[in-house]
Amino acid sequence: MTLTSQAALDPMLTHPYVVREVAKETPDTFTLTIEPENGGHGLAFAPGQFSMLWVFGVGELPISISGDPAKDNRLVYTVRSVGQATHALVSRCVGDSVGVRGPLGTGWPADGARGKDVIIVAGGIGLAPLRPLIYQVLSNRKDYGRLVILYGARSPRELLYRKELASWARNRETQVLVTVDYGGLGWRGHVGVVTTLFKYARLQPAHSVAMVCGPEIMMRFVTRELETHGLGRDDIYLSMERNMKCAVGFCGHCQYGPYFICKDGPVFRYQQIRPLLEKYEL
Amino acid sequence: MIREGKVAVEVLAPQHKPIIVATLSIGELLGWSWLLPPFQWKFHARAIDGVRAIALDGKCLRTKCEENHDLGYEVLKRFARIMEQRLEATRLQLLDVYAVRR
């Protein structure tokens, strides 16, 4: 039995993995590459899905998969160190063990987007869950229309995957626009929030699907901008985030209105959750 | 009005390095200080690369707007739209949405 089918049978089962690489992306964000402890194939995943990563002795936390779905012998996660568990995770050394549960949750509608333009709007670490989708579109270029990536970060030093952003922009039919909220004198790129990039994007709203991930406030403004540009609510997808515990819809920690983010999400159609986005209590 | 190139709008403060708060590019308008009293610039603007722009005589345009209120209303409507967009972007910027919440 492969790891994939085992995980499908029992999402509560933790698989042992070994850290193969830890790369620093920004001062507080790191990318971990892990492989199954016993070698062989890892867990196949769909772009947008997440895993529960167990840091032994510290805790378990949900992290979106940020690697290439075509490379199933390794899993890649980009993690921002913001608390005790994430700090422990990014402090793992090569050769250390971590437990992996999943892949879990819904993914981006990569198949539904075939034949259409793909608009990706990411803010901060929100680019990480979208990176697998970018890999998939770029490695199946003929199946998709134009790829437009709009990415915003706080400052130039907090931009993720800088080399990859430059290499993605060199692909045919691909437009990559990057902005930062505040720039220093050395920054020659765009300064302004991510919504200010829309005026430079070459969009064909009637033939496009948009995938958005970032802070919720940013996503609210972005969805409004996408609607203003003519995208339908059914063609906009958002990745949501809440505190998760069981990750399979039992515990209710990540309840979001009538949904559980872990089981019904994290990727939702905008039309599905639009009324919830403006509810203060949620 | 910028026809080519990019312009950085900067804030300068004593003992601080200049901070770029916005970048303007092709088709965008730089500056409306000429429109409202006290008619003084509040920010610095720096060409990031080769910039071609159309500059208008603010005092002359203001006089024409006073003389022809149809023109004045049209000019104000267009500038108000841009101001509204910049205000919204600035509010979002001030929220510092990418900061770590502890």
Interface residues (C-beta under 8 A of the other chain):
Chain A: D28 R80 V82 G83 G123 G124 G152 A153 R154 E158 T179 D181 Y182 G183 G184 L185 W187 R188 G189 H190 V191 G192 V193 T195 T196 K199 Y200 G214 P215 I217 M218 F221
Chain B: K6 A8 V9 K17 P18 I19 I20 V21 A22 T23 S25 G27 I48 D49 E88 A89 L92 Q93 L95 D96 V97 Y98 A99 V100 R102
